[in-house]
Amino acid sequence: MTVIDFHTHLDEYWFGRPMLDRDRFLAGMDRCSVSKACIFTLRGFSGDCRRHNDALAAHARTTPDRLIPFVTVDPKEGDAAVRELHRCLSDPIFRGIKFHSWLQAFAPSMVRQTMLDILQCAAEHEVPVFFHDGTPPYATTFQIAALARWAPRATIVLGHAGLADYVQPAAELARDLPNLYACPCGPKAGDIAHLVQTAGAHKVLFGSDFGFADWPLLAERLDDVLEAGLNEVDLSKVMCGNASRLLRLEPS
């Protein structure tokens, strides 16, 4: 089965701790039979987004058939953030947008007009907007889901499907909002089964947070999905089909 990991990080270090370099990252993908990975920055959440966006693009250009970079911007920068977003999305190598409002220190309502401009840009370019969710005060699942109501033409992804405390609302919100998806990166097998049962398999995307640690983390997250007991059709949607559709990839 083809596997697309919708939630990974490829960066040099995080809080002074070295992360996997590109070669070890790709080796981990190979070991766990992951075909493609959406790659996000970490240091870019602390500033200098342009430099870190360019670094992700450089990684992806070495292996364009496997690494799919997502751009990040700081909505607190207003028009400058929107300009950087347009700059990156004019390059087809970028296939999505990633925000970590908890680390970037903004609540979507604090930057409403800029966020609306960002979501409009995402809709125009037909790219998903991926948000960390599940942690108050800036990134509860409810706050992120509200963006799907603000901009019904934009595709919004709950990056952790509620984590531990918000899995139930994540499942119901993904069910009720046509443009909201859930990436259960963190929730365990029973939660994943519940997400699929409630929201539908077409609304759930596999993601691992791979990059913080080596391949055993990726293997554990894969096992969580396999242990959810999904049927073959639903498993294929979660592992690959939904991601391929949102990223507008050629059928595998």
C-alpha positions as CSV (number, residue, x, y, z in Angstrom):
1,M,0.0,0.0,0.0
2,T,1.2,3.5,-0.8
3,V,1.6,5.7,2.3
4,I,1.7,9.5,2.4
5,D,2.7,11.1,5.7
6,F,0.8,14.4,5.9
7,H,2.7,15.6,9.0
8,T,6.4,15.7,9.3
9,H,9.2,18.1,10.2
10,L,12.5,18.5,8.4
11,D,14.8,21.0,10.1
12,E,18.3,21.2,11.6
13,Y,17.4,21.4,15.3
14,W,14.7,22.3,17.8
15,F,15.5,24.0,21.1
16,G,19.1,23.1,20.5
17,R,18.4,19.5,19.9
18,P,19.6,18.1,16.6
19,M,16.9,16.6,14.3
20,L,17.3,14.2,11.5
21,D,19.2,15.3,8.5
22,R,17.7,14.8,5.0
23,D,19.5,11.5,4.4
24,R,18.4,9.9,7.8
25,F,14.9,11.3,7.2
26,L,14.6,9.6,3.8
27,A,16.1,6.4,5.3
28,G,13.4,6.4,7.9
29,M,10.8,6.8,5.3
30,D,12.3,3.8,3.4
31,R,12.4,1.6,6.5
32,C,8.7,2.2,7.2
33,S,7.7,2.1,3.5
34,V,6.4,5.7,3.3
35,S,6.4,6.9,-0.2
36,K,5.9,10.7,0.3
37,A,6.0,13.1,3.2
38,C,4.7,16.6,3.7
39,I,7.6,18.5,5.3
40,F,7.2,21.5,7.7
41,T,9.7,23.8,9.3
42,L,10.1,24.2,13.0
43,R,12.5,27.1,13.4
44,G,10.4,29.1,10.9
45,F,7.7,29.3,13.6
46,S,10.0,31.5,15.5
47,G,10.8,34.0,12.7
48,D,12.6,34.5,9.4
49,C,10.0,32.5,7.6
50,R,11.4,33.3,4.2
51,R,14.7,31.7,4.9
52,H,13.2,28.6,6.3
53,N,10.6,28.3,3.5
54,D,13.5,28.4,1.0
55,A,15.4,25.8,3.0
56,L,12.4,23.4,2.8
57,A,12.1,24.0,-0.9
58,A,15.8,23.2,-1.3
59,H,15.3,19.9,0.5
60,A,12.4,19.0,-1.7
61,R,14.2,19.8,-4.9
62,T,16.7,17.1,-4.2
63,T,13.9,14.5,-4.0
64,P,10.8,16.1,-5.6
65,D,9.0,12.8,-6.0
66,R,9.1,12.2,-2.2
67,L,9.3,15.4,-0.2
68,I,6.4,18.0,-0.4
69,P,7.1,21.3,1.4
70,F,4.5,23.4,3.1
71,V,5.1,27.2,3.5
72,T,4.7,29.0,6.8
73,V,4.2,32.7,7.4
74,D,3.6,34.8,10.5
75,P,0.1,36.3,10.3
76,K,1.1,39.0,12.8
77,E,3.1,40.5,10.0
78,G,0.0,41.4,8.1
79,D,0.5,42.2,4.4
80,A,4.1,41.1,4.5
81,A,2.9,37.6,5.5
82,V,0.5,37.5,2.6
83,R,3.2,38.6,0.1
84,E,5.5,35.8,1.3
85,L,2.7,33.4,0.9
86,H,2.1,34.4,-2.7
87,R,5.8,34.3,-3.4
88,C,6.1,30.7,-2.2
89,L,2.8,29.4,-3.7
90,S,3.8,30.8,-7.1
91,D,6.4,27.9,-7.0
92,P,4.5,24.7,-7.6
93,I,6.9,22.8,-5.4
94,F,4.9,24.1,-2.4
95,R,1.7,22.1,-2.0
96,G,0.3,23.5,1.3
97,I,0.5,25.9,4.2
98,K,1.4,25.1,7.8
99,F,0.6,27.1,11.0
100,H,1.5,26.4,14.6
101,S,-0.5,29.2,16.3
102,W,0.5,28.0,19.7
103,L,4.2,28.4,19.0
104,Q,3.7,31.4,16.7
105,A,1.7,33.1,19.5
106,F,-1.5,34.1,17.7
107,A,-5.1,33.2,18.0
108,P,-6.8,33.3,14.6
109,S,-9.3,35.9,15.9
110,M,-6.4,38.2,16.7
111,V,-5.3,38.4,13.1
112,R,-8.7,37.9,11.5
113,Q,-8.3,40.0,8.3
114,T,-4.8,38.7,7.6
115,M,-6.0,35.1,8.1
116,L,-8.9,35.7,5.8
117,D,-6.5,37.0,3.1
118,I,-4.3,33.9,3.7
119,L,-7.3,31.5,3.4
120,Q,-8.4,33.2,0.3
121,C,-4.9,32.8,-1.2
122,A,-5.0,29.1,-0.2
123,A,-8.3,28.6,-1.9
124,E,-7.1,30.3,-5.1
125,H,-4.0,28.1,-5.2
126,E,-6.0,25.0,-4.2
127,V,-3.7,24.1,-1.3
128,P,-4.6,22.8,2.1
129,V,-4.0,24.8,5.3
130,F,-2.6,22.7,8.1
131,F,-2.9,23.8,11.7
132,H,-1.5,22.4,14.9
133,D,-4.5,21.9,17.1
134,G,-5.5,20.5,20.5
135,T,-3.6,22.9,22.8
136,P,-5.1,26.0,24.4
137,P,-5.1,29.0,24.5
138,Y,-4.3,29.6,20.8
139,A,-4.8,26.3,19.2
140,T,-7.9,24.5,20.5
141,T,-9.7,22.3,18.0
142,F,-12.7,24.7,18.1
143,Q,-10.6,27.7,17.2
144,I,-9.1,26.0,14.2
145,A,-12.4,24.6,13.0
146,A,-13.9,28.1,13.1
147,L,-11.6,28.9,10.2
148,A,-13.4,26.4,8.0
149,R,-16.6,28.4,8.7
150,W,-14.8,31.7,7.9
151,A,-13.6,30.5,4.6
152,P,-15.7,27.6,3.2
153,R,-13.6,27.6,-0.1
154,A,-10.4,26.8,1.8
155,T,-9.4,23.3,2.9
156,I,-8.5,23.2,6.6
157,V,-6.7,20.3,8.4
158,L,-6.7,19.7,12.1
159,G,-3.1,18.7,12.5
160,H,-3.6,16.5,15.6
161,A,-7.3,15.7,15.4
162,G,-7.7,17.1,18.9
163,L,-4.8,15.4,20.5
164,A,-6.0,13.8,23.8
165,D,-8.6,16.2,24.9
166,Y,-10.5,17.2,21.8
167,V,-10.8,14.0,19.7
168,Q,-14.6,13.8,20.1
169,P,-15.2,17.4,18.9
170,A,-12.6,16.9,16.2
171,A,-14.5,14.0,14.8
172,E,-17.9,15.8,15.0
173,L,-16.5,19.0,13.5
174,A,-14.8,17.1,10.6
175,R,-18.1,15.4,10.0
176,D,-20.2,18.6,10.0
177,L,-17.9,20.9,8.1
178,P,-17.3,19.9,4.4
179,N,-13.9,21.6,4.2
180,L,-12.5,20.4,7.5
181,Y,-10.2,17.3,7.7
182,A,-8.5,15.5,10.6
183,C,-4.9,14.3,10.8
184,P,-4.8,12.0,13.9
185,C,-1.1,12.6,14.7
186,G,-1.0,11.6,18.4
187,P,-4.4,9.9,19.0
188,K,-4.3,6.1,19.4
189,A,-6.0,3.3,17.6
190,G,-9.3,3.6,19.3
191,D,-9.5,7.3,18.6
192,I,-8.6,6.8,15.0
193,A,-11.4,4.2,14.6
194,H,-13.8,6.7,16.2
195,L,-12.7,9.5,13.9
196,V,-13.3,7.3,10.8
197,Q,-16.6,6.0,12.1
198,T,-17.8,9.5,13.0
199,A,-16.4,11.8,10.3
200,G,-15.9,9.2,7.5
201,A,-12.7,7.7,6.1
202,H,-12.6,10.4,3.4
203,K,-12.0,13.0,6.1
204,V,-9.0,11.4,7.9
205,L,-5.3,11.7,6.9
206,F,-2.3,9.8,8.2
207,G,0.4,11.8,9.9
208,S,3.2,11.0,12.2
209,D,5.2,14.1,13.4
210,F,8.3,12.2,12.1
211,G,11.5,14.2,12.3
212,F,11.6,14.9,16.0
213,A,12.9,11.3,16.4
214,D,14.1,8.5,14.2
215,W,12.0,5.8,12.5
216,P,10.6,4.1,15.6
217,L,8.2,7.1,16.0
218,L,7.0,6.7,12.5
219,A,6.6,3.0,12.9
220,E,4.5,3.5,16.1
221,R,2.2,6.0,14.4
222,L,1.7,3.6,11.5
223,D,0.9,0.8,13.9
224,D,-1.7,3.0,15.6
225,V,-3.6,3.3,12.3
226,L,-3.2,-0.4,11.4
227,E,-4.5,-1.4,14.9
228,A,-7.6,0.7,14.4
229,G,-9.0,-2.2,12.4
230,L,-10.1,-0.3,9.3
231,N,-11.3,-2.1,6.3
232,E,-9.1,-2.1,3.2
233,V,-10.9,0.6,1.4
234,D,-11.0,3.0,4.4
235,L,-7.4,2.2,5.2
236,S,-6.3,3.1,1.7
237,K,-8.1,6.4,1.9
238,V,-6.5,7.3,5.3
239,M,-3.0,6.2,4.3
240,C,-2.9,7.7,0.8
241,G,-6.0,8.5,-1.1
242,N,-7.2,11.5,0.8
243,A,-3.7,13.1,0.9
244,S,-3.2,12.5,-2.8
245,R,-6.5,14.3,-3.5
246,L,-5.8,17.3,-1.3
247,L,-2.3,17.7,-2.6
248,R,-3.5,17.2,-6.2
249,L,-1.0,14.5,-6.9
250,E,-1.1,12.1,-9.8
251,P,-2.9,8.8,-8.9
252,S,-0.4,6.3,-7.7
